[in-house]
Structures are given as structure tokens and as C-alpha cells.
């Protein structure tokens, strides 16, 4: 069971008998394995265009969008480069660029 233990949080939430989670995903920060290096595009956030609406956070399938101190950032250790965040951003604050080697 220790192999499934998340590396970002100390514990995984446990549901009481009869309770169910609200969605199919944990909150951001519960991914188990880091990106294995196959990503070829990565999202870049333009802070001057970002309004903090957090649509990117809501739609990110891997929970890699973070907001801290009023600023949005990407956890590149776990981002897979799918581009959903860039596609959903109506303000054009997220662009995809080629991965740096």
C-alpha cells in the first residue's frame, strides 16, 4: 500500500462509511507520480493577463494549477502538457510553448 502513497500530501482523505467524494479526483496535490519526461509542450501563464478566475484550475485533469498569494502557477513536476488550461482561458493568459530540454 505504501507504493500508492502520494508524495505531495502526508495522507489521502478517507471517506466515512456511507460517504462518497464529490468528484472523481482529489483536490490538487494528490498526484502519485511525477511527469516521466514525455511532455513536449508546457503551459506558460502571463501574469498581467491572468484575472484569477481559476477556470484553468477547475478544468485541469491533473490538478497542477495552483493559486498562492493571489497568483496562479503550474506545477510542472506533474503537468502533462495537455493544453486544456490554455484552451479554457478566455483571457488568453495561458499559452503553450515547446518544452525546454
Buried (B, 14 or more C-beta within 10 A) or exposed (E): EEEEEBEBBEEEEEEEEEEEEEEEEBEBBBBEEEBEEEEEBBBEBEEEEBEEBEBBBEBBEBBBBBBEEEEBBBBBEBBBBBBBBBEBBEEEBBBBEEEEE
